[in-house]
Amino acid sequence: MIRDILPLTCKTTVAISSHPNSTMKMSLPKLFATVACICFVGCVLSASNVRASPISLDGVARTLEYDGHGALSAGASSRLLIDYSEPYRSQILDYLFLPNFGANLHLIKVEIGGDAQSTDGAEASHWHSLNPPMHSCAEGYEFWLLQEARRRNPKIVTYALSWGAPGWVGNGTYYSSQGIDYHIDFMNCVRDVYGIHLDYMGIWNERPWGTTKWVKQYRAAMDEAGYTGTQIVIPDGWLRSQLTDALVHDDEFRQAVSVVGLHYPCNHPAPEVIDMGLKFWSSEDYSTVGNWAGAGCWGRLFNQNYLRMNMTSTISWSLIWSVYPGLPYFGNGLMYAYEPWSGYYTVNYPIWTSAQTCQFSQPGWVYLAQGDPTKQTGAMGSGYLAGGGSFITLVPPTSDPSSTLGKNTVAIAGGGDFSLIIEKLEGDCLRCKGQNTTNETVEFVLSGGLGGYPDGSVKISSLRLFCTNSTVGFHQHADVLVNTTDGSFRVDMYKDSICTVSTTVGAHHGVHPDPPASQPFPYSYSTSFDDYNNISQQALYFTDQGGSFIIQDESGDKVLQQMAGLCLNVPTSRWIRGGKSTPEGVCVLVTRPVGSENGVWMVVVQSLSRGRTVLHQSPLSEAKSWVSITLMANATSYEASVNSDTATNNTCTECAAHAAGYAALTSGWNMAVFDNFSAKASPPPVPPHGSWVQSLKIANAARRNNFNGPVGAAVQPVNGPVHVSALGRYYGNGNGNGNHTLALLEVSGGRTIAECTVSGTSSPDTLGFVYSDLPNKVTLLQGEKYYFTSTEVEKGDYFLGSGNNNPYATTTANLELLSSVYYFEKTWHEIDTVGTMYGPLNMILE
């Protein structure tokens, strides 16, 4: 969990600027332990580039209503969260939703599960089948998540959207009367069972939005069912002329729609949407690793989506990363919680850049108009800064203090509350580049009633100030003093930071006790499914990749049943992009041909790219009855049995690429039933004496040989110098036997301090590494960063790692594994994923 060491009283003022290359994904950097006292950005420091002309903030210049920023739980991105035990699950939810504690999100958007692979898994539908009827308002976890968000914030805005639907809906035609019935029924579940009236409903995620006729029928059905207050968002994808033309020329259609929501718009203004009186949102955005760069992306989007496009809500995918490592888009969440067995989670910096806006406003507040600060023309309250970055001002909807943040406002005579969010955040988003900024002192002048200026009976003399940068999250500084003569004040802004100046009170950096330490998944796991109290639950730690596997009762025995019996309304390409709906690896398959009482069982190696290779096949009698299946496999062999029939292969060359991974159950689109599941991993290997790497997670690391050049890791000693006597490369699991040059590069000096050649013809150690002794031992100095690399050759030996699917390593505490690194087009590139590397590589330390 991220914990901040906040600066106390400083004897010497030190100007601290942010570091774009900080890797904050898992926790705050360990440099906190070595910093005794620092001063952070704020009004107490002086900055360069002082602005000559002040910016006038005009409280009269009110424009669009703020609809609330929030986050999206979809694509199974929240799957493992519900499996956390208390108190850790509640702590995580507090950081996301509890007002004045963490992110304080104003909106939650959820997937309407459709039994379809929707990115990192399949989410359970509430209505699997029409005949036979299979319907439940208890399946999945999105209902639960909506309830938990609303419990913490009764005012939170709610929103739901489908990615796919069971094939019975319209007999495969999504835009049908049954499609409308299916969505109304979901709304009924949310209202009648969980007591939540959804505020917004989408149409179909990133798919054609149907026809004007269908949307108008959908609107009429919602009204008839009592959902007159639920508004429709369209298209939840990309804006095309077909939609804007229909909105312009069809009044009834335009009246049926309330919001035009785009995905990852970056800079796609559509003034015609605003002119028609519709809301304009970024209804899915961010999709960026939750490190400091991601936090910068997220905080900047809040301001600049409004400034560039007049968008009044921005929604992150994903809310939280509760997905097993190795699945697509790893780490694209505001915080991380993917170890329910240990209770470990991390509170990442996007939580605090969220708080910079969300703890100082509410949906229903109003943006002040955008002007040109360089020319000082027009009514102002929002705009861009001369030194890069931006500012926006939000004010309550009326001058009545009771209509703002209630007890969390300063009761200014005649109103006048406001929150000013100023950002100079530089981090790139996945689909929208960052910005370059410089330090500057920004001067503002209050007018139009803000803070009681220019002529209120009470004029505010100080303002609350909170700031976040790459080293300190959401820290409250001394109040900003306002010149009561003219209403002016100054804020010193440093590059790659964000600050909020506000009249409101109550903002708070919430902190729960540290969660337990991270632990690997248990080496032995078993369940009979009989200890589940309720049917319609998902089994603990199981994450569906296609279909829906749910606890059911079979004659008094609890079992795990695949509930999706039909093909699904989901694009074929989604199966490919999802990547894991068909298990890759060594599998035992039991099948019964249609019309036959008997069947066959097979041992196969299954791959998305290469299809299925049958290693063994035998007949199976009584295929309708329960069968007992056992599989043991490693890099060179397997032993499989079905009932009393056994197959063994001790020279399995096809097994090498699948020596580690997940245990999985799979079935066709039928009502397969499973019971008495058990999985046990081989004991973890004992690392050799002096090994830097203590353990590896390579189950889902990509295996490749399509790159020329050095790849490896960025490392840094943290507790004194580190002495290295040998370098090693991973040769396990058939990763080749060629020669490779290994090197240690001192980053600051750009010089190679150690180099050797390693050959895969030698036997690997217990972890899979082969080493070469250095001619002379080298010393890595505390605080210095080093690149540790292996030179790879295209079409040569395989190595592991691609993008976010890189090997994870647990290493000794004295030498920190900062990130993966590679050299391409004469430039070093670091992949901001703490604890990962290409290769992988190892050192022997003394």
Secondary structure in CASP SS format (residue, H / E / C, confidence):
PFRMAT SS
TARGET T0000
AUTHOR 0000-0000-0000
METHOD secondary structure of the structure
MODEL  1
M C 1.00
I C 1.00
R C 1.00
D C 1.00
I C 1.00
L C 1.00
P C 1.00
L C 1.00
T C 1.00
C C 1.00
K C 1.00
T C 1.00
T C 1.00
V C 1.00
A C 1.00
I C 1.00
S C 1.00
S C 1.00
H C 1.00
P C 1.00
N C 1.00
S C 1.00
T C 1.00
M C 1.00
K C 1.00
M C 1.00
S C 1.00
L C 1.00
P C 1.00
K H 1.00
L H 1.00
F H 1.00
A H 1.00
T H 1.00
V C 1.00
A C 1.00
C C 1.00
I C 1.00
C C 1.00
F C 1.00
V C 1.00
G C 1.00
C C 1.00
V C 1.00
L C 1.00
S C 1.00
A C 1.00
S C 1.00
N C 1.00
V C 1.00
R C 1.00
A C 1.00
S C 1.00
P C 1.00
I E 1.00
S E 1.00
L E 1.00
D E 1.00
G C 1.00
V C 1.00
A C 1.00
R E 1.00
T E 1.00
L E 1.00
E E 1.00
Y C 1.00
D C 1.00
G C 1.00
H C 1.00
G E 1.00
A E 1.00
L E 1.00
S E 1.00
A C 1.00
G C 1.00
A C 1.00
S C 1.00
S C 1.00
R C 1.00
L C 1.00
L H 1.00
I H 1.00
D H 1.00
Y C 1.00
S C 1.00
E C 1.00
P C 1.00
Y H 1.00
R H 1.00
S H 1.00
Q H 1.00
I H 1.00
L H 1.00
D H 1.00
Y H 1.00
L H 1.00
F H 1.00
L C 1.00
P C 1.00
N C 1.00
F C 1.00
G C 1.00
A C 1.00
N C 1.00
L C 1.00
H C 1.00
L E 1.00
I E 1.00
K E 1.00
V E 1.00
E E 1.00
I E 1.00
G C 1.00
G C 1.00
D C 1.00
A C 1.00
Q E 1.00
S C 1.00
T C 1.00
D C 1.00
G C 1.00
A E 1.00
E C 1.00
A C 1.00
S C 1.00
H C 1.00
W E 1.00
H E 1.00
S E 1.00
L C 1.00
N C 1.00
P C 1.00
P C 1.00
M E 1.00
H E 1.00
S C 1.00
C C 1.00
A C 1.00
E C 1.00
G C 1.00
Y C 1.00
E H 1.00
F H 1.00
W H 1.00
L H 1.00
L H 1.00
Q H 1.00
E H 1.00
A H 1.00
R H 1.00
R H 1.00
R H 1.00
N C 1.00
P C 1.00
K C 1.00
I C 1.00
V E 1.00
T E 1.00
Y E 1.00
A E 1.00
L E 1.00
S E 1.00
W C 1.00
G C 1.00
A C 1.00
P E 1.00
G C 1.00
W C 1.00
V H 1.00
G H 1.00
N H 1.00
G H 1.00
T C 1.00
Y C 1.00
Y C 1.00
S C 1.00
S H 1.00
Q H 1.00
G H 1.00
I H 1.00
D H 1.00
Y H 1.00
H H 1.00
I H 1.00
D H 1.00
F H 1.00
M H 1.00
N H 1.00
C H 1.00
V H 1.00
R H 1.00
D H 1.00
V H 1.00
Y H 1.00
G C 1.00
I C 1.00
H C 1.00
L C 1.00
D C 1.00
Y E 1.00
M E 1.00
G C 1.00
I C 1.00
W C 1.00
N C 1.00
E C 1.00
R C 1.00
P C 1.00
W C 1.00
G C 1.00
T C 1.00
T H 1.00
K H 1.00
W H 1.00
V H 1.00
K H 1.00
Q H 1.00
Y H 1.00
R H 1.00
A H 1.00
A H 1.00
M H 1.00
D H 1.00
E H 1.00
A C 1.00
G C 1.00
Y C 1.00
T C 1.00
G C 1.00
T C 1.00
Q E 1.00
I E 1.00
V E 1.00
I E 1.00
P E 1.00
D E 1.00
G E 1.00
W C 1.00
L C 1.00
R C 1.00
S H 1.00
Q H 1.00
L H 1.00
T H 1.00
D H 1.00
A H 1.00
L H 1.00
V H 1.00
H H 1.00
D C 1.00
D H 1.00
E H 1.00
F H 1.00
R H 1.00
Q H 1.00
A H 1.00
V C 1.00
S C 1.00
V E 1.00
V E 1.00
G E 1.00
L E 1.00
H E 1.00
Y C 1.00
P C 1.00
C C 1.00
N C 1.00
H C 1.00
P C 1.00
A C 1.00
P H 1.00
E H 1.00
V H 1.00
I H 1.00
D H 1.00
M C 1.00
G C 1.00
L C 1.00
K E 1.00
F E 1.00
W E 1.00
S E 1.00
S E 1.00
E E 1.00
D E 1.00
Y E 1.00
S C 1.00
T C 1.00
V C 1.00
G C 1.00
N C 1.00
W H 1.00
A H 1.00
G H 1.00
A H 1.00
G H 1.00
C H 1.00
W H 1.00
G H 1.00
R H 1.00
L H 1.00
F H 1.00
N H 1.00
Q H 1.00
N H 1.00
Y H 1.00
L H 1.00
R H 1.00
M H 1.00
N C 1.00
M C 1.00
T C 1.00
S C 1.00
T E 1.00
I E 1.00
S E 1.00
W E 1.00
S C 1.00
L C 1.00
I C 1.00
W E 1.00
S C 1.00
V C 1.00
Y C 1.00
P C 1.00
G C 1.00
L C 1.00
P C 1.00
Y C 1.00
F C 1.00
G C 1.00
N C 1.00
G C 1.00
L C 1.00
M C 1.00
Y E 1.00
A E 1.00
Y E 1.00
E E 1.00
P C 1.00
W C 1.00
S C 1.00
G C 1.00
Y E 1.00
Y E 1.00
T E 1.00
V C 1.00
N C 1.00
Y C 1.00
P H 1.00
I H 1.00
W H 1.00
T H 1.00
S H 1.00
A H 1.00
Q H 1.00
T H 1.00
C H 1.00
Q C 1.00
F C 1.00
S C 1.00
Q C 1.00
P C 1.00
G C 1.00
W C 1.00
V E 1.00
Y E 1.00
L E 1.00
A C 1.00
Q E 1.00
G C 1.00
D E 1.00
P C 1.00
T C 1.00
K C 1.00
Q C 1.00
T E 1.00
G C 1.00
A C 1.00
M C 1.00
G C 1.00
S E 1.00
G E 1.00
Y E 1.00
L C 1.00
A C 1.00
G C 1.00
G C 1.00
G C 1.00
S E 1.00
F E 1.00
I E 1.00
T E 1.00
L E 1.00
V E 1.00
P C 1.00
P C 1.00
T C 1.00
S C 1.00
D C 1.00
P H 1.00
S H 1.00
S H 1.00
T C 1.00
L C 1.00
G H 1.00
K H 1.00
N H 1.00
T C 1.00
V C 1.00
A C 1.00
I C 1.00
A C 1.00
G C 1.00
G C 1.00
G C 1.00
D C 1.00
F C 1.00
S E 1.00
L E 1.00
I E 1.00
I E 1.00
E E 1.00
K C 1.00
L C 1.00
E C 1.00
G C 1.00
D C 1.00
C C 1.00
L C 1.00
R C 1.00
C C 1.00
K C 1.00
G C 1.00
Q C 1.00
N C 1.00
T C 1.00
T C 1.00
N C 1.00
E E 1.00
T E 1.00
V E 1.00
E E 1.00
F E 1.00
V E 1.00
L E 1.00
S E 1.00
G C 1.00
G C 1.00
L H 1.00
G H 1.00
G H 1.00
Y C 1.00
P C 1.00
D C 1.00
G C 1.00
S C 1.00
V C 1.00
K C 1.00
I C 1.00
S C 1.00
S E 1.00
L E 1.00
R E 1.00
L E 1.00
F E 1.00
C E 1.00
T E 1.00
N C 1.00
S C 1.00
T C 1.00
V C 1.00
G C 1.00
F C 1.00
H E 1.00
Q E 1.00
H E 1.00
A E 1.00
D E 1.00
V E 1.00
L E 1.00
V C 1.00
N E 1.00
T C 1.00
T C 1.00
D C 1.00
G C 1.00
S E 1.00
F E 1.00
R E 1.00
V E 1.00
D E 1.00
M E 1.00
Y C 1.00
K C 1.00
D C 1.00
S C 1.00
I E 1.00
C E 1.00
T E 1.00
V E 1.00
S E 1.00
T C 1.00
T C 1.00
V C 1.00
G C 1.00
A C 1.00
H C 1.00
H C 1.00
G C 1.00
V C 1.00
H C 1.00
P C 1.00
D C 1.00
P C 1.00
P C 1.00
A C 1.00
S C 1.00
Q C 1.00
P C 1.00
F C 1.00
P C 1.00
Y C 1.00
S E 1.00
Y E 1.00
S E 1.00
T E 1.00
S C 1.00
F C 1.00
D C 1.00
D C 1.00
Y C 1.00
N C 1.00
N C 1.00
I C 1.00
S C 1.00
Q C 1.00
Q C 1.00
A C 1.00
L C 1.00
Y C 1.00
F C 1.00
T C 1.00
D C 1.00
Q C 1.00
G C 1.00
G C 1.00
S C 1.00
F E 1.00
I E 1.00
I E 1.00
Q E 1.00
D E 1.00
E E 1.00
S C 1.00
G C 1.00
D E 1.00
K E 1.00
V E 1.00
L E 1.00
Q E 1.00
Q E 1.00
M C 1.00
A C 1.00
G C 1.00
L C 1.00
C C 1.00
L E 1.00
N C 1.00
V C 1.00
P C 1.00
T H 1.00
S H 1.00
R H 1.00
W H 1.00
I H 1.00
R H 1.00
G H 1.00
G C 1.00
K C 1.00
S C 1.00
T C 1.00
P C 1.00
E C 1.00
G E 1.00
V E 1.00
C E 1.00
V E 1.00
L E 1.00
V E 1.00
T E 1.00
R C 1.00
P C 1.00
V C 1.00
G C 1.00
S C 1.00
E C 1.00
N C 1.00
G E 1.00
V E 1.00
W E 1.00
M E 1.00
V E 1.00
V E 1.00
V E 1.00
Q E 1.00
S E 1.00
L C 1.00
S C 1.00
R C 1.00
G E 1.00
R E 1.00
T E 1.00
V E 1.00
L E 1.00
H E 1.00
Q E 1.00
S E 1.00
P E 1.00
L E 1.00
S C 1.00
E C 1.00
A C 1.00
K C 1.00
S C 1.00
W C 1.00
V C 1.00
S C 1.00
I E 1.00
T E 1.00
L E 1.00
M E 1.00
A E 1.00
N C 1.00
A C 1.00
T C 1.00
S C 1.00
Y E 1.00
E E 1.00
A E 1.00
S E 1.00
V E 1.00
N C 1.00
S C 1.00
D E 1.00
T E 1.00
A E 1.00
T E 1.00
N E 1.00
N C 1.00
T C 1.00
C C 1.00
T H 1.00
E H 1.00
C H 1.00
A H 1.00
A H 1.00
H H 1.00
A C 1.00
A C 1.00
G C 1.00
Y C 1.00
A C 1.00
A C 1.00
L C 1.00
T C 1.00
S C 1.00
G C 1.00
W C 1.00
N C 1.00
M C 1.00
A C 1.00
V E 1.00
F E 1.00
D C 1.00
N C 1.00
F E 1.00
S E 1.00
A E 1.00
K E 1.00
A C 1.00
S C 1.00
P C 1.00
P C 1.00
P C 1.00
V C 1.00
P C 1.00
P C 1.00
H C 1.00
G C 1.00
S E 1.00
W C 1.00
V E 1.00
Q E 1.00
S E 1.00
L E 1.00
K E 1.00
I C 1.00
A C 1.00
N C 1.00
A C 1.00
A C 1.00
R E 1.00
R E 1.00
N C 1.00
N C 1.00
F C 1.00
N C 1.00
G E 1.00
P E 1.00
V E 1.00
G E 1.00
A E 1.00
A E 1.00
V E 1.00
Q E 1.00
P E 1.00
V C 1.00
N C 1.00
G C 1.00
P C 1.00
V E 1.00
H E 1.00
V E 1.00
S E 1.00
A E 1.00
L E 1.00
G E 1.00
R E 1.00
Y E 1.00
Y C 1.00
G C 1.00
N C 1.00
G C 1.00
N C 1.00
G C 1.00
N C 1.00
G C 1.00
N E 1.00
H E 1.00
T E 1.00
L E 1.00
A E 1.00
L E 1.00
L E 1.00
E E 1.00
V C 1.00
S C 1.00
G C 1.00
G C 1.00
R E 1.00
T E 1.00
I E 1.00
A E 1.00
E E 1.00
C E 1.00
T E 1.00
V E 1.00
S E 1.00
G C 1.00
T C 1.00
S C 1.00
S C 1.00
P C 1.00
D C 1.00
T C 1.00
L C 1.00
G C 1.00
F E 1.00
V E 1.00
Y E 1.00
S E 1.00
D E 1.00
L E 1.00
P E 1.00
N E 1.00
K E 1.00
V E 1.00
T E 1.00
L E 1.00
L C 1.00
Q C 1.00
G C 1.00
E C 1.00
K C 1.00
Y E 1.00
Y E 1.00
F E 1.00
T E 1.00
S E 1.00
T E 1.00
E E 1.00
V C 1.00
E C 1.00
K C 1.00
G C 1.00
D C 1.00
Y C 1.00
F E 1.00
L E 1.00
G C 1.00
S C 1.00
G C 1.00
N C 1.00
N C 1.00
N C 1.00
P C 1.00
Y E 1.00
A E 1.00
T E 1.00
T E 1.00
T C 1.00
A C 1.00
N C 1.00
L E 1.00
E E 1.00
L E 1.00
L E 1.00
S E 1.00
S E 1.00
V E 1.00
Y E 1.00
Y E 1.00
F E 1.00
E C 1.00
K C 1.00
T E 1.00
W E 1.00
H E 1.00
E E 1.00
I E 1.00
D C 1.00
T C 1.00
V C 1.00
G C 1.00
T E 1.00
M C 1.00
Y C 1.00
G E 1.00
P C 1.00
L E 1.00
N E 1.00
M E 1.00
I E 1.00
L E 1.00
E C 1.00
END
